[in-house]
């Protein structure tokens, strides 16, 4: 049987509290209470009720910190709620306890990346890759961290290292090709950029993000009709999911119309 009890009585170990979110400060310090909250939190995760799960696991940590509840807390904090300081605190606790080290390194790498702490993020991605040299996502995000630091050489090395697993790993490598193309566009090496963008479109021919990238390249090459065509296709795709690059597509299409 699976059950979830929300109690407001003192006698069963849960502190009384009238606030809607449970009032973390009023939680009884008791390992049994912590275990009950954690069991309920895990059930909420299985049911995809993540807000309730996050609330419950925070209460579990407040009742009695442990490896398991501290591990669930940063996993939810990074994946669902962007609570990066909390994620870092809990992941570091788990690392001190030598609990789920590879996963905790990855949580820290992602949290530092989100906070734009590029050196710290790179350090954690290094640890992820020390444990798993086939972790394609680690190459991808470490490449971006290097790029943000201005270390283009290492960024390209990581993108290329990730691409070695194309055809082996179940990853959309079009994003690798797209992001490498932008590096070459910034360097003014438009022929190389076009080569990579064509690869991206081969893999995801209707992806509005890659259509937008190719349109931007056509503008840089002075091919304004093609820019207009690709930006129109990108806008059509982007409207379906309110893409965050739509303004850029309209802007480039406007520039192409002005040139023409």
C-alpha positions as CSV (number, residue, x, y, z in Angstrom):
1,X,0.0,0.0,0.0
2,X,1.1,3.6,-0.7
3,X,-0.2,6.3,1.5
4,X,0.4,10.0,2.2
5,X,-0.7,11.5,5.5
6,X,-0.6,15.2,6.2
7,X,-0.9,15.7,9.9
8,X,-1.1,18.7,12.1
9,X,-1.0,17.0,15.5
10,X,1.9,17.1,18.0
11,X,1.3,13.6,19.2
12,X,2.4,11.8,16.1
13,X,5.7,13.7,15.7
14,X,4.6,16.4,13.2
15,X,4.6,19.9,14.6
16,X,1.4,21.9,14.5
17,X,1.4,24.7,12.1
18,X,-1.1,26.9,10.4
19,X,0.9,28.0,7.3
20,X,0.1,26.8,3.9
21,X,3.6,25.5,3.2
22,X,4.2,23.7,6.4
23,X,6.5,26.1,8.2
24,X,10.0,24.5,8.1
25,X,11.0,26.2,11.3
26,X,8.4,24.3,13.3
27,X,9.3,20.8,12.2
28,X,10.0,18.4,15.0
29,X,13.6,17.2,15.1
30,X,13.2,13.5,14.8
31,X,14.7,10.9,12.4
32,X,11.5,9.0,12.1
33,X,9.6,12.1,11.1
34,X,12.4,12.8,8.5
35,X,12.0,9.3,7.1
36,X,8.2,9.7,6.8
37,X,8.6,13.0,5.0
38,X,11.1,11.5,2.7
39,X,8.9,8.5,1.8
40,X,6.1,10.8,1.0
41,X,8.4,13.1,-1.0
42,X,9.6,10.1,-3.1
43,X,5.9,9.1,-3.7
44,X,5.2,12.6,-4.9
45,X,8.1,12.5,-7.3
46,X,6.8,9.2,-8.8
47,X,3.4,10.9,-9.2
48,X,5.1,13.9,-10.8
49,X,3.8,16.2,-8.1
50,X,7.1,18.0,-7.8
51,X,6.0,21.1,-5.8
52,X,4.7,18.8,-3.1
53,X,7.7,16.6,-3.3
54,X,10.0,19.6,-2.9
55,X,8.1,20.9,0.1
56,X,8.2,17.5,1.8
57,X,11.9,16.9,1.2
58,X,12.8,20.3,2.6
59,X,10.8,19.3,5.7
60,X,12.6,16.0,5.8
61,X,16.0,17.7,5.9
62,X,14.7,20.1,8.6
63,X,13.6,17.1,10.7
64,X,16.9,15.3,10.4
65,X,19.5,15.8,7.7
66,X,20.7,12.7,6.0
67,X,22.2,11.5,2.8
68,X,19.0,10.4,1.1
69,X,16.9,13.5,1.8
70,X,19.9,15.8,1.1
71,X,20.3,14.1,-2.2
72,X,16.7,14.4,-3.3
73,X,16.6,18.1,-2.3
74,X,19.3,19.3,-4.8
75,X,18.0,17.0,-7.5
76,X,14.6,18.7,-7.4
77,X,16.2,22.2,-6.7
78,X,18.2,22.1,-9.9
79,X,15.8,20.2,-12.2
80,X,12.5,21.9,-11.2
81,X,12.9,25.0,-9.1
82,X,16.2,26.7,-9.9
83,X,17.1,27.0,-6.2
84,X,20.8,26.8,-6.9
85,X,22.2,27.8,-3.5
86,X,20.1,25.1,-1.8
87,X,21.2,22.6,-4.5
88,X,24.9,23.5,-3.8
89,X,24.5,23.2,-0.1
90,X,22.8,19.7,-0.3
91,X,25.1,18.3,-3.0
92,X,28.2,19.4,-1.0
93,X,26.7,17.6,2.1
94,X,26.3,14.4,0.1
95,X,29.8,14.7,-1.3
96,X,31.1,15.0,2.3
97,X,29.2,11.8,3.1
98,X,30.5,10.2,-0.1
99,X,27.0,9.6,-1.2
100,X,26.1,9.4,-5.0
101,X,29.3,11.3,-5.9
102,X,29.0,11.3,-9.7
103,X,25.4,12.6,-9.6
104,X,26.3,15.2,-7.0
105,X,29.2,16.4,-9.0
106,X,26.8,16.8,-11.9
107,X,24.2,18.7,-9.8
108,X,27.0,21.1,-8.6
109,X,28.3,21.5,-12.2
110,X,24.8,22.5,-13.4
111,X,24.1,24.8,-10.4
112,X,27.4,26.6,-10.8
113,X,26.7,26.8,-14.6
114,X,23.3,28.4,-13.9
115,X,25.0,30.9,-11.6
116,X,27.6,31.7,-14.3
117,X,30.4,30.6,-12.0
118,X,32.3,29.2,-15.0
119,X,35.5,28.0,-13.2
120,X,33.6,26.2,-10.5
121,X,31.3,24.6,-13.1
122,X,34.3,23.5,-15.2
123,X,35.9,21.9,-12.1
124,X,32.8,19.9,-11.4
125,X,32.4,18.8,-15.1
126,X,36.0,17.6,-14.8
127,X,35.0,15.4,-11.9
128,X,31.9,14.1,-13.8
129,X,34.1,13.2,-16.8
130,X,36.7,11.6,-14.5
131,X,33.9,9.2,-13.5
132,X,32.4,8.8,-17.0
133,X,34.4,9.7,-20.1
134,X,31.3,9.0,-22.2
135,X,29.1,11.6,-20.6
136,X,28.2,13.6,-23.7
137,X,26.3,16.3,-21.7
138,X,29.3,17.0,-19.6
139,X,31.4,17.8,-22.8
140,X,28.6,20.0,-24.1
141,X,28.2,22.1,-20.9
142,X,31.9,22.3,-20.2
143,X,32.4,23.5,-23.7
144,X,29.8,26.3,-23.1
145,X,31.5,27.2,-19.8
146,X,34.8,27.5,-21.6
147,X,33.2,29.6,-24.3
148,X,31.7,32.0,-21.8
149,X,35.2,32.3,-20.3
150,X,36.5,33.2,-23.7
151,X,38.5,30.0,-24.0
152,X,37.4,29.1,-27.5
153,X,40.1,26.6,-28.1
154,X,39.0,24.4,-25.2
155,X,35.4,24.9,-26.1
156,X,35.9,23.5,-29.6
157,X,37.9,20.6,-28.1
158,X,35.0,19.7,-25.9
159,X,32.4,20.0,-28.7
160,X,34.6,17.8,-30.9
161,X,35.1,15.3,-28.0
162,X,31.3,15.0,-27.6
163,X,30.8,14.5,-31.3
164,X,32.9,11.4,-31.2
165,X,29.9,9.7,-29.6
166,X,27.6,10.6,-32.5
167,X,25.7,7.4,-33.6
168,X,26.5,5.8,-30.3
169,X,24.9,8.0,-27.7
170,X,21.2,8.8,-27.7
171,X,21.7,12.6,-27.8
172,X,20.6,15.2,-30.4
173,X,24.0,16.2,-31.7
174,X,22.5,18.9,-33.8
175,X,23.0,21.2,-30.8
176,X,26.7,20.5,-30.9
177,X,26.9,21.5,-34.6
178,X,24.7,24.5,-34.1
179,X,26.8,25.9,-31.3
180,X,30.1,25.2,-33.0
181,X,28.7,27.1,-36.0
182,X,28.2,30.2,-33.9
183,X,31.8,30.0,-32.7
184,X,33.0,30.0,-36.4
185,X,30.5,32.8,-37.3
186,X,32.0,34.9,-34.5
187,X,35.4,34.2,-35.9
188,X,34.3,35.1,-39.4
189,X,35.0,31.6,-40.8
190,X,31.6,31.5,-42.5
191,X,32.4,28.4,-44.7
192,X,33.1,26.3,-41.7
193,X,30.0,27.7,-39.9
194,X,27.8,26.8,-42.9
195,X,29.2,23.2,-42.9
196,X,28.2,22.7,-39.3
197,X,24.8,24.3,-39.6
198,X,24.0,22.0,-42.6
199,X,24.9,19.1,-40.3
200,X,22.5,20.5,-37.6
201,X,19.7,20.8,-40.1
202,X,20.3,17.3,-41.5
203,X,19.7,16.0,-38.0
204,X,16.8,18.3,-37.1
205,X,15.6,19.8,-40.3
206,X,12.5,21.5,-38.8
207,X,14.0,22.8,-35.6
208,X,13.3,26.5,-35.5
209,X,16.4,27.3,-33.5
210,X,18.7,25.8,-36.3
211,X,16.6,27.5,-39.0
212,X,17.2,30.8,-37.2
213,X,20.9,30.1,-37.0
214,X,21.1,29.4,-40.7
215,X,19.2,32.5,-41.5
216,X,21.6,34.6,-39.5
217,X,24.5,33.0,-41.4
218,X,22.8,33.8,-44.7
219,X,22.6,37.5,-43.6
220,X,26.3,37.5,-42.7
221,X,27.0,36.1,-46.2
222,X,24.9,38.8,-47.8
223,X,22.4,36.3,-49.1
224,X,19.3,38.3,-48.0
225,X,16.6,36.4,-49.8
226,X,17.8,33.1,-48.2
227,X,18.0,34.9,-44.8
228,X,14.4,36.1,-45.3
229,X,13.3,32.6,-46.2
230,X,15.0,30.8,-43.3
231,X,13.9,33.4,-40.8
232,X,10.3,33.0,-42.0
233,X,10.5,29.3,-41.5
234,X,12.1,29.8,-38.0
235,X,9.3,32.2,-37.0
236,X,6.7,29.6,-38.1
237,X,8.3,27.0,-35.9
238,X,9.1,29.3,-33.1
239,X,5.5,30.5,-32.7
240,X,4.4,27.0,-31.9
241,X,6.3,27.1,-28.6
242,X,6.9,30.8,-28.0
243,X,10.7,30.4,-28.6
244,X,13.0,32.8,-26.9
245,X,14.8,33.6,-30.1
246,X,11.7,34.8,-32.0
247,X,12.7,38.5,-31.6
248,X,16.0,37.8,-33.2
249,X,14.4,36.1,-36.2
250,X,12.1,39.1,-36.7
251,X,15.0,41.5,-36.4
252,X,17.2,39.7,-38.9
253,X,14.3,39.3,-41.3
254,X,13.7,43.1,-41.0
255,X,17.4,43.8,-41.7
256,X,17.2,41.5,-44.8
257,X,14.1,43.3,-46.0
258,X,15.9,46.6,-45.5
259,X,18.9,45.5,-47.5
260,X,16.7,44.2,-50.3
